[in-house]
């Protein structure tokens, strides 16, 4: 299915962009439009606009814009077919069978999704079974979890038998090669028949941000190691970038306040406990340290991360390592150190959710947390200790992209250590000249300022380049009924700029196909596969007029401008005829050329 298919227009018409966008970020009414802080770049003053009449979004800060499809694609990191399916399901529109991608790839990924969906259901049913799930349910009940959490997170139990899941999925018709590919079923040299990866464990389905089960995590109920096991990576599961509970937390993150916050914990049970206690903006890592791959995923939904770690030494060291990936990824981050011996699950069970809320309010920024941690390990009054603390902070500063934040932290470090700021900066510059660090594109650079890497400028409309074309095309796009009087007055007129010409042609094709002008202007955007064309069209659609009268006057001015340009071009051609006649020395030809010039001048 391509982007010009009529069903694409039908799906777009049944998905209001304000409803879609407001499901991810809080919008505020601003006149005829809605505004918010842009979810695609960090900003303090809202410059992200959603226009319900035009059915477009546009950020005047970073330049991103588009229709309901492009918003979903960018926010959820989806392909166009994936966004189309999501919006079709939301609108209860049946899509025809897709034929534009590899049947093998479709079959493989779809099969894995179905295997994991069946496995999650298999484990969940055993958890609820009166006999086989008794031990697992008792474990959960002892930790004061309710049936509500069990159902929401589809908690399961892997029984002690070796091939229970394998036999169940085989009877469902799944080929053995796909079962092995999923990682839920494994093979050993010692056993002829494949067997289950998980046995006698509490099971946690792991969803992607679209709500599909992509992996399973298993926790042992008694003593033993390893405490947690995750299913291995597969074509649908990459552990370094996935977060447990994110598909549940997305909406709560969006609605968490002016600064959209996400809480990050280490374990499944901590995440579930936070959700059950009202902190539904919580997610968990999957048994790995925070990585640079997590940050872009979280930045789609949140402005700030609060990383919650255990209060022991190992927790502190893990926190310091994890926090720095947020600095490199240019995301605000704070840290909450739990009281020693507690994790969020145990703390809330003992002290209640109000006490947890107070702890969250007291979370520290990375500077204060790092200073507290280092001050416990090194003597700040000792020269060696002072040097250790300073060098550790310098290593953090080298990862910072924001010169403003770097300047603030440099001043703070000098004050807290009692060092002259100028001396501290000089030492940092000396160190930074010695340390080359790769930037996020893998190229070496010397990190002396901590400034942001340069970003390619987003092309903007240039009013000095075909100014009449740009304004006229903007009017035609936003109010397609203008196309009819434009064509009647200038039947053969086309634009000089190739992009403008392509957009006008696409608009006229859309009008002809619909046999009417009554469609949202954003409908033209999905006709362009190239992102630069979509952005250019959004720029054209973003122009607003104070009134219909002013818009009509602007349209008439554009038509008059075309008339004037055509008139001047015609006069120049006639003047060229006169010049050629003079050069040829033929009086009769010269007389005719001058007469033609005077007659046209008189008529126009």
N, C-alpha and C positions, 0 to 999 in steps of 0.2 A: 504494500500500500504506500503510495507516495503522498507528499504533502499537499497536492492539488486535488486529491480525491474528495468528492462531495461530502462523504461521511465525516471528513476532518472538520469541515465547516459546521456540520450539524453538531458535532461534539463540542466545538468551540462555543456555539450559540447557547448550549445547555450548561456551560460552566462559567459562571460569573467570576471575573478576575478578582473582584473585591472579596468575595467569599473564599476563594482559594488562597489568596495572599494573607488574609486575616487569620487563616488557620495556622499560619506559621509565625507571623509577627504582628504585634499590636498596631493597628492603624488608628489614626485620629482624623476626624473630619476637618478639612481645611477648604472652606468654600464649596465648590463643586467637586473637589478632589479629596483624596485621602493622603496623609503623609505619615512617614515613619523614618526612623534611622535605618540607613541602608544595611541589609543583611549581607551584602557582598563586599563591603569595606568598612573599616572602623571610622566612625564620625561621631561628633557630639551634637551637632545641629542637624535635624532631619532634612535630608535633601532627596529622599526617595518618595516618589509620587505615584499614586495609582489613580487612573482616570476611569471612572465607571462608564462614561459616555463613549469614550474611544476604545475601552477595554484594553488599555495598555498600562505598563508600568515603566517608569524612567527615573534613573538617579542622575541628578544634575551634578553630583560630586564625582562619581567614577565613570559616568557615561553609559552604564549598562541599562538595557531596556528591552522591551519585547511584549509578547502577548502571554496568555495563560499557559501555553505550551512551553515557551522559552523560560518562564519563571520556574515552572516545575522542573524542567530539565536542569537548570542552573542550580536551583536550591537543593534538589535531591540527587544531583549528578546522574540524571537519567538520559538515555538516548531518546530520540523522538518517538520511535515505536513504543518504548516503555511508558513515556508520558502519555501517549495516546491511549494506551490500554488503561492506565490509571484513571484518566478523565472519562473514558467511555464507561468504565465500571461505575464511576460516581454518578454519571448521568443515566445509567441503566440502558445504554445503547449497545446493541450486539454488533461486534465487529466481524467482518468476513474473515475467512481463513487467510492468514498472512503467508505470502510466498516470496518475500523479498530478502530472505536470509537463509543461511545454510540449514537444511533440515537436520543434518548431523549434529550441528552445534545446538540447535533448538531442542532436539531430542535428548541430548546429553544433559544439558542444564535443567530442562524440565523434569527429566527423570530423577535427577538428584534432588530437586526441590520436592518432588512427590515422595521420594524415599524418606527424606527428613520429616516431612509432614506426617507420614504414616508412623515413623518411629516415635515421634513426639506423642502421638495419640496412643500408641502401643504402651509406652512407659507410663503415661498419665492414667490409663485404665488400670494398670497393675497397682499404681499408687492408691487408687480409690477402692481396689478390691478388698472385701472384708477380711480375707485371710492373708493373701500374699502381700498386701500393702500395710499390714498391721504395724510392723516394726518401723517402716518409713513414716507412717502417719504419727506414730507415737513420738518419733524424733522431732517432727515439726510441731506437734502440740506442746511438747516440753519447752520448745523455744517460743511459745505463745503466738504462733502464726495461726491464722484462721482459714476457713474454707475459701474466703474471698481472695486471699493471696494465692492459694493453691490453684484456683481456677484462672485468675488473671495471668499468672506466670506459667500455667500448665505444668506444674511440678509433677515429676514422674518418679518411677522406681524401676531400676533394672534388677530383675530377679537373679537368683544365684545359678540358674541353669546356664549351660555353655552355649546353647544354640537356639534359645527362645526367639530372639529377634530375627535371626537368620531364617529360621523355618517359617516364621510369620510373613516376612517380606517375600520369601521365595514362593509361598502359596499365593501371594498377591500378584505374582507374575513378573517380578523384577529380575532381570538377568543377573547372574552371579558377578559378571565383570563390573556392572554398575554398583552392586552392593559393596564390592571390594574398593571401588573408586571412592565411594562415600566415606570410607574409613570406619564406618560403624561395624563392619564385618571385616575380620582379619584372617590371614592364613599363616600357619606355622609349619616349619619343616617336620615337626613332631606329629602334626595332626593331618590326616588325609582330608578332612572336611573343614571348611571355614567355620569360624566361631565368632561369638559376639565380643566386641571390644569391652563393653561395660557389663559388670556383674556386681550385684549387691551394692548398689550406689544410689543415692538420691540423684535424680536427673533434672537438669535445667536446660530447656530448649533455648538456643541462641538465635535471635532474629536479626535480619538486616534491617535497615531503616525503612524498608517498604513493608515490613511485617511478615516476611517469609522466613521460615526456619531454615537456617543454613549450617548449623552445627549443634552439638550437644556437649554439655559439661556435666561431669559426674563427680559427686562428693562422697567420700567414705563416711559412714556414720559412726564408726568407733575409732579405735586407735589404728595406726598404720600409715604407710606412705605408698604412693603420694596421696596427699589429702584430696587434691583435685586432679582430674584428667579431662582434657578436652579432646574432642574428635579432631583428627589431623586436618591440615589445610587441603582444600579441594578446589575445583574450578569455581565453586560458588562461595568459598570461605577463605578469607585472608585475615589471619588473626591480628596482624600488626595494625590494621585500620578499623577493626570492628569494636563496638562498645556494647556491653550487655545492657538491655533495657532502653536503648536510645529511641526505638520506635514508640515506646510508651511515653518517654520523657519529652519528646519534641514539642508538643503543644504546651506543656507546663513551662518549659524553658522560655518559649516565646512570650508567655504571659507572666513571667516572673518579675517584671518591673521595667523601669526605664533602662536599667542595665540588665540585659538578659543573662542570667547565671545558670551554669550547670555545675552540679556537685559530682565529683568523681571519687569513687571508692574502689577498694581492692577486691571485694568478694561479692558473689551473687547474693548471699544472705544479707549482707549489709545494704545492698541496693534494694532488695525486696522490703527490708525493714523500713528504710527511709520512705519508700513509696507508701507503705501501709500507714505511716505516721504523718502523711501529708506533704512530704518532701518529694513530690513527683517529678522534680527536675533532676533526679539522680540517675547516674549511669555507673557501670563498673568496667574495669579492664578485665581481660580474659586470661588472668594468670601471668601476664607479661608486664614489664615496665611500660610506662607511657613512652610512645615513640613519636617521631616527627610525622608519621602517617596519621596519627590520631588528630593532630591539631587542625588540619584543613577540614576534616569531617566535623569537628566540634564547632569550628568558626562559622559553618553554614547556619548554625542554630543559635549560638551563644556569643555574647560579647566578653564574658569573663568566666573563667573556670575557678572553682574552689576545690583544691585537691585535698582529700581527707586521708591522712595516714595514721598508722598506729604510733603510739608515743614512745616506742623503744628506739634504741640506737639504729637498728636496721631500718626502721621506718623513716627516721630522719634522713639517713643517707639516701634511701630510695626517693624520698621527697625532693631532696636537692637535685638529684639527677633528673627526675621527672619534670621539675619546674622549668628547667632551662630549655626544654624543647618548646615550651610556650613562648619564651623570649625569642627564640630563633624563628618561630612561626608568627611572631607579632600579634600575640593574643594576651590580653590582660589575665593575670593569674594571681591567686592567693592560696594560702595553705592553712589547713586546720589540723593541728596536732591533737589527737585524742589523748585523754588522760591515760597514763601508763597502765597497761593491763586491760584496756578496753578497746573495742572496735565499735562502730556505730550500732551494730545489732545489740551487743551486750549493754552498751551505755543507755540506749533508749529503753530496753527492757527494765533496767534498774532505776533509771532517773526520769524517764518520761520524755515526750517529744518537746515540751517547753524548754527543758534543760538543753536539748540538742539544738534548738533554735538559738538559744543564747550563745552556745559554742560557735555556731556558724557566724553569728554577728561579730564574734571576736577573732575571726580568721585574719591572719597576717599577710601583708604583701611579702614578696620574695626577699626583699632587703632585710626586713625585720626578722623574718624566720631564719634567714641565713646567718645574720649577726648573732641571734640567740644561740643557734646551734654551734657556731664556731667558738663563741665565747665560753661554752662549756668545755671545749676541747683544748683551747689555747689560752694562755695568760695574756691579756691585752696590755698589761704593764711591762711585759718582758719583750725585749727586742726581737727575739726569735719568734715568739707568739704573734707579735704585731706583724712581722713579715709574712707569716703563714696566712693570717687573716686577710692581709692586703692582697697577696697573690691570689688567694681563692676568689676574692671579689673581682679582681682584674680578669680572671678566667671567665667569670660570669658576664662582665661588662663587654668582653669581646664578642659575646653571642647576641648582644642587644642591637636591634635595628633602629630604635628611636633615639635620635640625638637629644631630644628633650628629656626623656626618661634617664638617659645616661648622665646628663648634666645634673639632674636632680639627685641621683644616687651618688655621684661623685662628691657633691657638696655634703650630703648626709654622711658619707663614709669619713670624710675629712673631719667633720664635727665630732662624730662619735669616737674616733680614734685619737683626736687631739693632734692631728697633723695639719700643717699648712696646706691649703687646697692647691696652691701653685706647685708645691713640691710633689703632691700626690699625682697631679695631672702630668707633670714631667716624667715621673716614674712610669705611669701608665703608657704614655707615648713611646717611651723607650722600649717597654715590653711589647707593645702592639706592633712596633716596627720589626721586631724579631719574629713575630708570630704571623704566619700566613695561614688564613683559614679559608676553606672552600665556601663559596656562596651557595645559595640554594639551587643554582644551575650547574654546580660541579666545577666552576672555574675559580682559580685561585685569586685572592685579592688580599690586600693588607688592611686589616681592620683597625683603623686609627680613630675613626669618629663615631662608629656605631650607627652611622646614618643609614637610612633605608636604601636598599638597592634601587637603582633606577628602574622605572617601569615605563614601558613603551607608551607614549602618549596616545590616547584614544582620538581618532580622527574626529574633528568637529566640523560642522557646517561653516564654510567660509563665505561670509556675506559679500566679499569683494569678487567672488567667482560666480558668474551667472546669477546675480542677485535676483533678477526678475524671475528666472526659472525656478529658483529655490522657493520663493514666496508663492508663486503660482502653483507649483506642485504640492506644496504644503496645503494650500486651500483645496485643491482637487482631491487630495487624499482624505482630508477631514470632512469634506462635504461633497460626496460624489455627484449630487445633482448639478454641480457647477460644470461637470464634464460636457453636458449637452449644449449649453450656450457657448462654451469655449469652442467646441467642434463646429458648431454652426457658423461662428464668426471666423474661425481659422481652420477650415476643413483639412488642410494638408500640413498643418504646422507640427513640427517635432522639436525636441530639445537638442541642444548642441552637446551637452554633457551626457556621456554614455549611461551613467547610473540613473540620471533623471529620465532618460529615454526608456530604460528598462522598467522603471517603476511605473511610468505613465502607461506603457504598453500592458503591463500586468494588471493595472487598475482597470483599463478598458476591457480586458478579457474577463475580469471578474464581474463587471457590470453586465457584459453581454451574456455570460453564463447564467447569472441570477435573473436576468431580464428585469432588473429593478435596481434602485439605488439604496434600498433599505437594508443595509447590513453594517455591522460595526466596522469602523476603519481598521481595527487591528486585524481583521480577516486577511488583509493583504500580506501580513508579516510571514505567515506560514507558507507563502509562495516562494520564499527565498531561503535556500538551504545555507547560503553563506552568512556567517555571523555579521560581517562588516556591512552587508546590504541590509540586514535586519536593524542594525544599530542606526544606519543612515536613515532608514524609513521611520524609526522611532523618533529621531531628531526632528524630522519633518512633521510628525504627528504631534509633537509636544508643544508646538506654538499655540498660544491661546489668544482669543479676542475678547474684549470686554463686553461686546454686544453683537447681535446679528447685524445691526446697521454698520458697525465698523468692519465686520467681516465682509459684508457685501461691498462696501466701499473699497476695501483692499483688493477684492476680486476685480472690480471695475478698473481700478488703477493698474492692475497687472495687464488686463486686456488692452487698455490704452497704451501701456508701455510697449506691448508687442506691436501695436499699430505704429507707434512712433519709431521703433527700431526698424520695422519693415519700410516705413517711409524714408528714413535716412539711408537705408541700404539701397533703395530704388533711386533716390537722388544721386547717391554716389556712383551708381552704375551709369546713370545718364550723364553725369559730369565726366566719367571716364570715356563715354562715347564721344563727347564734345572734344576732349583732349586728343583722342585718336584721329578724329576728323580734321582737327587743326594740323596735326602732324602729317596727315596724308595730303594736305594742300588741295582738297576737292571742295569748292565752295558749296556745291549742291548738297553734298553729304553733311557738311558743317551746318548748313541752314536747317536741314531736317533734324539733326541732333539737337540744335538749340531750341527749335520749335517744340520737340517732344519734351524737353526739359521744362520749358515755360508752361506748356499745357498741364503737365503733371503737377507742377508747383501750384498752378491755379486751382486744380481740382482738389488737391490735398490741403 
